[in-house]
């Protein structure tokens, strides 16, 4: 039975998240419906990351098995036809070996968070960035971010409902930079805790506003106390950029 790997782009706004659920539409369910329309086979799709409601993806990866054989390009084009009008696009499809696993074979995940710091409201980027109506100090935010790089107990930056067995994770990189009126936060790790990236973004925003000094990020991390975290940033600005294998 062939195993297929697909790379996906999607707008997370209309969805209750990646994972199939009863309380709203999901990206997983949309893709599974498209596969059924194409092949007549009911499958369970496995994604590399379970993005939350409202979180976007530029390079989500998923795998599934089918009885039928499809060339990669044909699979991509046919799934895109059946995915309409959902804001989900299959960027690439290919046959992979049976031991490939979208989640467990991954060696790194890269996330990007967008903040637009300006007085004027968002028109084109509404729902696709966090709008902050004041200037932020990107250099101070980057200095604060440096305290989080490496292996740490990230209890402070972990959602209460997180199901991970351990709060210990390794952030391979975390950077903050200014791009015009935008602030970009980029992170790379093998895996992330639930709400970890959004918790970090919300905390660094306090540094950018001058409400926290950069070294207070280190103190919050060392406290291993969820109450020491800054506000959890909204999902609008978060993007799963790429999954590495």
C-alpha positions in Angstrom: 0.0 0.0 0.0 1.6 3.3 -1.1 2.3 6.0 1.6 1.9 9.6 0.5 3.5 12.7 1.8 1.9 16.1 1.2 3.0 19.6 2.0 0.2 22.0 2.8 -0.4 25.7 3.1 -3.5 27.0 4.9 -5.2 29.9 6.4 -6.1 28.8 10.0 -8.7 31.5 10.5 -11.8 29.4 9.6 -10.6 26.3 11.3 -10.8 25.0 14.9 -7.2 23.7 14.4 -5.5 21.0 12.6 -6.9 18.1 14.5 -10.3 16.6 13.6 -12.9 17.6 16.3 -16.6 17.9 17.0 -16.7 21.6 17.9 -15.8 23.0 14.5 -14.1 22.4 11.1 -10.5 21.2 11.0 -7.8 21.1 8.4 -7.3 17.4 9.0 -11.0 16.7 8.2 -11.0 18.9 5.1 -8.0 17.0 3.7 -9.6 13.6 4.6 -12.8 14.6 2.8 -10.8 15.6 -0.3 -8.9 12.3 -0.2 -12.2 10.4 0.0 -13.7 12.3 -3.0 -10.6 11.5 -5.0 -10.1 7.9 -4.1 -13.3 6.6 -2.4 -11.1 5.5 0.5 -11.5 6.6 4.1 -8.2 7.4 5.6 -6.7 9.0 8.7 -4.2 11.7 7.9 -1.3 12.3 10.3 0.2 15.8 10.5 3.6 16.9 11.6 2.1 19.4 14.0 -1.3 20.0 15.6 -1.7 23.7 15.0 -4.3 25.5 17.1 -7.4 27.3 16.0 -6.5 30.3 13.9 -2.8 29.3 13.4 -1.6 29.3 9.8 0.8 27.1 7.9 3.2 27.7 5.0 4.7 24.2 5.1 2.7 21.7 7.2 3.5 18.1 6.3 1.1 15.2 6.5 1.1 11.5 5.5 -1.5 8.9 4.7 -1.8 5.5 3.0 -4.0 4.6 0.0 -4.7 1.5 -2.0 -4.6 3.4 -5.3 -1.5 4.7 -7.0 -1.2 8.4 -7.9 1.7 10.3 -9.4 2.7 13.2 -7.1 1.6 16.0 -9.4 -1.7 14.3 -10.1 -2.3 13.8 -6.4 -1.6 17.5 -5.7 -3.8 18.8 -8.4 -6.7 16.5 -7.7 -6.7 17.2 -3.9 -6.6 20.9 -4.6 -9.7 20.6 -6.8 -11.6 18.7 -4.1 -10.4 21.0 -1.2 -12.2 24.0 -2.7 -13.5 26.3 -1.3 -11.5 25.6 1.9 -8.4 27.9 2.3 -6.1 24.9 2.1 -3.6 24.2 -0.7 -1.5 21.1 -1.4 1.9 22.5 -2.5 3.5 19.1 -3.1 2.6 15.4 -3.2 4.9 12.4 -3.4 5.1 8.7 -2.6 7.4 7.9 0.3 8.7 4.8 2.0 6.4 3.0 4.5 8.5 4.0 7.4 8.1 7.7 6.9 6.0 9.4 9.6 5.0 13.1 9.3 5.3 13.6 13.1 7.9 11.2 14.4 10.3 11.4 11.5 10.6 15.2 11.8 13.9 16.5 13.1 12.9 20.2 13.3 9.9 22.5 13.1 10.2 26.2 12.3 7.6 28.7 13.4 7.3 32.4 12.5 5.3 35.0 14.5 4.3 38.3 12.9 3.5 41.5 14.9 2.5 44.7 13.1 3.3 47.7 15.4 1.4 50.7 14.1 -1.5 53.0 15.0 -3.6 52.3 12.0 -5.8 49.1 12.0 -5.0 46.2 9.8 -6.9 45.9 6.6 -5.1 43.4 4.4 -3.4 41.5 7.3 -6.4 41.2 9.6 -6.4 37.7 11.1 -2.8 37.2 9.8 -0.8 39.2 12.3 -0.9 40.5 15.9 -1.8 44.2 15.8 0.0 46.3 18.5 -0.9 50.0 18.4 2.5 51.2 19.6 6.2 50.9 18.7 8.2 48.0 20.0 11.9 47.7 20.8 12.9 44.7 18.6 16.5 44.8 19.9 15.4 44.5 23.5 13.0 41.7 22.5 15.9 39.8 20.8 18.0 40.2 23.9 15.2 38.7 26.0 14.8 35.9 23.5 18.4 34.8 23.9 17.7 33.6 27.4 15.3 31.0 26.0 17.7 29.4 23.5 18.9 25.9 24.5 17.5 23.1 26.6 15.3 24.3 29.5 12.3 23.4 31.5 9.6 25.5 29.7 6.8 25.1 32.3 6.4 28.9 32.5 5.6 28.9 28.7 3.5 25.8 28.6 -0.3 25.7 28.4 -2.1 24.1 31.4 -3.8 21.6 29.2 -0.5 20.6 27.4 -0.3 16.8 27.1 3.5 16.5 26.6 5.1 14.1 29.0 7.9 16.6 29.9 8.2 20.4 29.9 11.8 20.1 28.9 12.4 21.2 25.3 15.4 22.5 23.3 15.1 25.7 21.4 17.7 25.5 18.6 17.2 29.1 17.7 15.0 32.1 18.7 15.4 35.5 17.1 13.5 38.8 16.9 14.0 41.4 14.1 12.3 44.4 12.7 11.1 44.5 9.1 9.6 48.0 8.6 6.6 48.3 10.8 6.6 44.6 11.5 8.4 42.6 14.3 9.3 39.0 13.3 9.9 36.3 15.8 11.4 33.0 14.4 12.0 29.8 16.3 13.3 26.4 15.5 13.1 23.2 17.6 12.5 19.5 17.2 9.2 19.9 18.9 7.2 22.6 20.9 4.9 22.5 23.9 1.3 23.5 23.6 1.1 27.4 23.3 4.9 27.6 23.8 5.5 29.8 20.8 2.5 32.1 21.6 3.5 32.3 25.2 7.0 33.4 24.2 5.7 36.0 21.8 3.4 37.5 24.4 6.2 37.7 26.9 8.6 39.2 24.5 6.0 41.8 23.6 6.2 43.0 27.2 9.9 43.5 26.8 9.3 45.4 23.5 6.9 47.7 25.3 9.5 48.4 28.1 7.3 46.8 30.8 9.9 44.1 31.3 13.7 44.2 31.1 15.2 41.6 28.9 16.7 39.7 31.9 13.3 39.3 33.4 12.6 36.7 30.7 15.3 34.6 32.2 13.7 35.0 35.7 10.3 33.9 34.4 11.9 30.9 32.7 13.7 29.9 35.9 10.5 30.2 38.0 8.9 27.3 36.2 5.6 28.9 37.0 2.9 29.5 34.5 1.7 32.6 36.3 5.0 34.2 35.6 4.4 34.1 31.8 3.3 37.2 29.8 0.0 37.2 28.0 -0.5 34.4 25.4 -0.3 36.0 22.0 -3.3 35.5 19.7 -3.0 32.8 17.1 -3.4 35.2 14.2 0.3 35.9 13.8 1.6 32.4 14.1 2.8 30.3 11.1 4.2 26.8 10.9 6.8 27.6 8.2 8.6 24.4 7.6 9.2 20.9 8.9 12.6 19.3 8.4 13.3 15.6 8.1 
